[in-house]
Amino acid sequence: MPPDIDVDVQAVRRLETAAKQVATSLAALEAQIVSAGDVPSDAFGHLPFASDLLRAKYAEQVTGGRELFGAAHAAFGRVGAALGDTVEAYERNERDLDAGFKAIQSVLPG
């Protein structure tokens, strides 16, 4: 017979909360990166070619950072949701087991 699995549902719930908090923090960082990308057109000077090159590289870094933090935000959001679904499944399973045992007890002679 396989061993019983004992799950600390509250620990999983704490992990869910932590993952959602990380997702929120990453979303805030993503917004800050987008904000940092909003610079005046003359922020990189007025040198032919060099200023345009710097501006383009900066925009590339901002875009990459936004995509990176956006992906991390989405990933931690999915992790948090999956942990929440896991907790709900464990809790539902426990309720169903309890209901099943109570139903069996109710038909057994006393």
Buried (B, 14 or more C-beta within 10 A) or exposed (E): EEEEEEEEEEEBBEBBEBBBEBBBBBBEBBEEBBEEBEEEEEEBEEEEEEBEEBBEEBEEEBEEBBEBBBEBBEBBBEBBBEBBEBBEEBEEEEEEEEEEEEEEEEEEEE
